[in-house]
Amino acid sequence: MQTMTYIGVFFAAYLIGSIPFGYLIVKFTNGKDIRQVESGRIGGTNAMRAAGILAGLLTVLLDFSKGVLAVWLARLVIPGNPWILIGASLAAILGHNYSVYLLEFDRKRGLRLRGGAGGATCVGGSFGLWPPSLLIILPIAALVWFGIGYASVTTLSVALLTILIFAYRAWLGLNPWIYVLYGLIAEIILIWALRPNIKRLLKGTERLHGWRAIRLHKAASKVTPSDH
């Protein structure tokens, strides 16, 4: 009976994570299919490209809430079990990246599940495990986004920060070491989802954001025909 309860919690967390907020927000905003825009992912960055900054921010907030709700659900149904908490968190990330609601058929790939990269949902899971983690992850991730300038690097950094935060707290005896495993597995899931971006990073063709993008834009705007 307990095993079925565990499976039910994980499945519910997966279904929560699968809710394609980015797809729904963009479709409602301008009728576009976010899967046909740029990366085709349903996360905040692509929602911003498809429907503007407000759509992107709302998508990030709602995707974040999926990770939070998954942990809270697990804690409510099965209190005091850290394995179930991290399992629910990871199930929500997998649901976001491979949404059952976005099942489609591709002639080359066959049946596949579309989704996002899982960054915001990963942060939500970290918040659910220890709410003050947001006060560390959010400002550092913002600095990475604006300073380094790559959304993919920012996404990968949130799982790395999760690992470091929970490892430090575990070393102090403030949370179970199993929380570190959550960060490690989440990082692997994020890396797998961002394989195309990592390839572009290695080639130097990844899209820039933040101050570096602003600087390049200003430099380009100063170029005149006589400069060529």
C-alpha positions as CSV (number, residue, x, y, z in Angstrom):
1,M,0.0,0.0,0.0
2,Q,2.8,2.4,0.9
3,T,4.6,1.7,-2.4
4,M,1.4,2.7,-4.3
5,T,1.3,5.9,-2.3
6,Y,4.9,6.6,-3.3
7,I,4.1,6.0,-7.0
8,G,1.0,8.1,-6.7
9,V,3.0,11.0,-5.3
10,F,5.6,10.8,-8.1
11,F,3.0,10.5,-10.8
12,A,1.1,13.5,-9.4
13,A,4.3,15.5,-9.3
14,Y,5.1,14.5,-12.9
15,L,1.6,15.6,-14.0
16,I,2.1,19.0,-12.1
17,G,5.4,19.4,-13.8
18,S,3.9,18.6,-17.2
19,I,1.5,21.5,-17.2
20,P,2.8,23.5,-20.3
21,F,2.4,27.0,-18.9
22,G,4.7,28.6,-21.5
23,Y,2.8,27.0,-24.4
24,L,-0.6,28.1,-22.9
25,I,0.6,31.7,-22.1
26,V,2.0,32.2,-25.6
27,K,-1.0,30.7,-27.3
28,F,-3.3,32.9,-25.3
29,T,-1.2,36.0,-25.8
30,N,-0.7,36.0,-29.6
31,G,-1.9,32.6,-30.9
32,K,1.6,31.3,-31.7
33,D,2.8,27.8,-31.0
34,I,5.9,28.2,-28.8
35,R,7.2,24.9,-30.1
36,Q,7.7,26.6,-33.5
37,V,9.7,29.5,-32.1
38,E,13.5,29.5,-31.8
39,S,14.5,26.5,-29.5
40,G,11.0,25.1,-29.4
41,R,11.1,24.8,-25.7
42,I,8.3,26.0,-23.4
43,G,10.3,27.8,-20.8
44,G,10.5,31.4,-19.8
45,T,13.3,32.4,-22.3
46,N,11.5,31.1,-25.3
47,A,8.2,32.4,-24.1
48,M,9.8,35.9,-23.9
49,R,11.0,35.5,-27.5
50,A,7.6,34.4,-28.6
51,A,5.3,36.8,-26.7
52,G,7.4,39.4,-24.9
53,I,9.0,39.9,-21.5
54,L,5.7,39.7,-19.4
55,A,4.9,36.4,-21.0
56,G,8.4,35.2,-20.2
57,L,8.3,36.3,-16.6
58,L,4.9,34.8,-16.0
59,T,6.1,31.5,-17.5
60,V,9.1,31.5,-15.2
61,L,6.9,32.2,-12.1
62,L,4.5,29.4,-13.0
63,D,7.2,26.9,-13.9
64,F,8.8,27.7,-10.6
65,S,5.6,27.0,-8.8
66,K,5.5,23.5,-10.3
67,G,8.6,22.5,-8.4
68,V,7.3,24.1,-5.2
69,L,3.9,22.3,-5.4
70,A,5.5,19.0,-6.1
71,V,7.6,19.2,-2.8
72,W,4.7,20.5,-0.8
73,L,2.4,17.7,-2.1
74,A,5.0,15.0,-1.1
75,R,5.5,16.6,2.3
76,L,1.8,16.6,2.9
77,V,1.1,13.0,1.8
78,I,4.3,11.4,3.2
79,P,5.9,13.7,5.8
80,G,9.4,13.2,7.1
81,N,10.8,11.3,4.1
82,P,13.5,13.2,2.2
83,W,13.8,10.6,-0.5
84,I,10.2,11.2,-1.4
85,L,10.7,15.0,-1.4
86,I,13.6,14.9,-3.9
87,G,11.9,12.2,-5.9
88,A,8.8,14.4,-6.3
89,S,11.0,17.4,-7.2
90,L,12.8,15.4,-9.9
91,A,9.5,14.1,-11.2
92,A,8.3,17.7,-11.6
93,I,11.4,18.6,-13.6
94,L,11.0,15.5,-15.8
95,G,7.4,16.4,-16.3
96,H,8.4,20.0,-17.4
97,N,11.0,18.7,-19.8
98,Y,8.9,15.8,-21.2
99,S,5.3,16.9,-20.9
100,V,2.6,14.2,-21.4
101,Y,0.3,17.0,-22.5
102,L,2.7,17.8,-25.4
103,L,2.9,14.4,-26.9
104,E,3.5,14.6,-30.7
105,F,4.5,12.5,-33.6
106,D,7.6,13.3,-35.6
107,R,8.2,11.4,-38.8
108,K,11.9,11.2,-38.1
109,R,11.8,10.7,-34.3
110,G,8.4,9.0,-33.9
111,L,6.4,9.8,-30.8
112,R,8.1,12.3,-28.5
113,L,7.3,14.5,-25.5
114,R,8.1,18.2,-25.8
115,G,8.9,20.5,-23.0
116,G,11.5,22.9,-21.5
117,A,14.9,22.7,-19.9
118,G,13.8,22.6,-16.3
119,G,15.7,25.5,-14.7
120,A,12.8,27.3,-13.1
121,T,11.2,24.1,-11.9
122,C,14.5,23.0,-10.4
123,V,14.7,26.3,-8.5
124,G,11.1,25.7,-7.3
125,G,12.1,22.3,-6.0
126,S,15.0,23.8,-4.1
127,F,12.7,26.4,-2.6
128,G,10.3,23.6,-1.5
129,L,13.2,21.8,0.2
130,W,14.5,25.0,1.8
131,P,12.8,28.3,1.0
132,P,15.7,30.6,1.8
133,S,17.6,29.0,-1.1
134,L,15.8,31.3,-3.4
135,L,17.5,34.3,-1.8
136,I,20.8,32.8,-2.9
137,I,20.0,31.3,-6.2
138,L,17.9,34.1,-7.7
139,P,20.4,37.0,-7.4
140,I,23.4,34.8,-8.4
141,A,21.5,33.4,-11.4
142,A,20.5,37.0,-12.4
143,L,24.2,38.0,-12.3
144,V,25.1,35.0,-14.4
145,W,22.4,35.9,-17.0
146,F,23.4,39.5,-17.2
147,G,27.1,39.1,-16.7
148,I,28.0,36.0,-18.7
149,G,25.1,36.5,-21.0
150,Y,23.9,33.0,-21.8
151,A,20.5,31.7,-20.8
152,S,21.7,28.1,-21.0
153,V,24.6,28.8,-18.6
154,T,22.2,30.5,-16.3
155,T,19.9,27.4,-16.3
156,L,22.8,25.1,-15.6
157,S,24.0,27.4,-12.8
158,V,20.8,27.0,-10.7
159,A,21.3,23.3,-10.3
160,L,25.0,23.9,-9.5
161,L,24.0,26.4,-6.8
162,T,21.5,23.9,-5.5
163,I,24.3,21.4,-5.1
164,L,26.6,23.9,-3.3
165,I,23.9,25.2,-1.0
166,F,22.7,21.8,0.2
167,A,26.2,20.4,0.4
168,Y,27.2,23.3,2.7
169,R,24.0,22.9,4.8
170,A,24.5,19.1,5.0
171,W,28.1,19.7,6.2
172,L,26.7,21.9,8.9
173,G,24.1,19.2,9.8
174,L,21.2,21.4,8.7
175,N,19.7,19.1,6.0
176,P,20.1,15.5,4.8
177,W,23.0,14.8,2.4
178,I,20.3,13.3,0.1
179,Y,19.3,16.9,-0.9
180,V,22.7,17.1,-2.6
181,L,21.7,14.2,-4.8
182,Y,18.7,16.2,-5.9
183,G,21.0,18.9,-7.2
184,L,23.3,16.4,-8.9
185,I,20.5,14.6,-10.7
186,A,18.7,17.8,-11.6
187,E,22.0,19.1,-13.1
188,I,22.2,15.9,-15.3
189,I,18.6,16.4,-16.5
190,L,19.3,20.0,-17.3
191,I,22.5,19.2,-19.2
192,W,20.7,16.5,-21.2
193,A,17.9,19.0,-22.1
194,L,20.5,21.7,-23.1
195,R,22.7,19.5,-25.3
196,P,22.0,21.7,-28.4
197,N,22.9,24.9,-26.5
198,I,26.1,23.3,-25.1
199,K,27.1,22.5,-28.7
200,R,26.5,26.1,-29.7
201,L,28.4,27.3,-26.6
202,L,31.4,25.2,-27.7
203,K,31.2,26.6,-31.2
204,G,30.7,30.2,-30.0
205,T,27.4,30.6,-31.7
206,E,25.0,30.6,-28.7
207,R,22.7,33.7,-28.4
208,L,23.9,36.4,-26.1
209,H,21.9,38.3,-23.5
210,G,22.7,40.9,-20.8
211,W,25.4,43.5,-20.9
212,R,27.5,41.6,-23.5
213,A,24.6,41.7,-25.9
214,I,24.1,45.4,-25.2
215,R,27.8,46.1,-25.8
216,L,27.8,44.2,-29.1
217,H,24.6,46.0,-30.2
218,K,26.2,49.4,-29.4
219,A,29.4,48.4,-31.2
220,A,27.5,47.3,-34.3
221,S,25.4,50.5,-34.3
222,K,28.6,52.6,-34.5
223,V,29.8,50.9,-37.6
224,T,29.3,53.0,-40.7
225,P,29.8,52.0,-44.4
226,S,33.2,53.8,-44.4
227,D,34.4,51.5,-41.6
228,H,34.3,48.4,-43.9
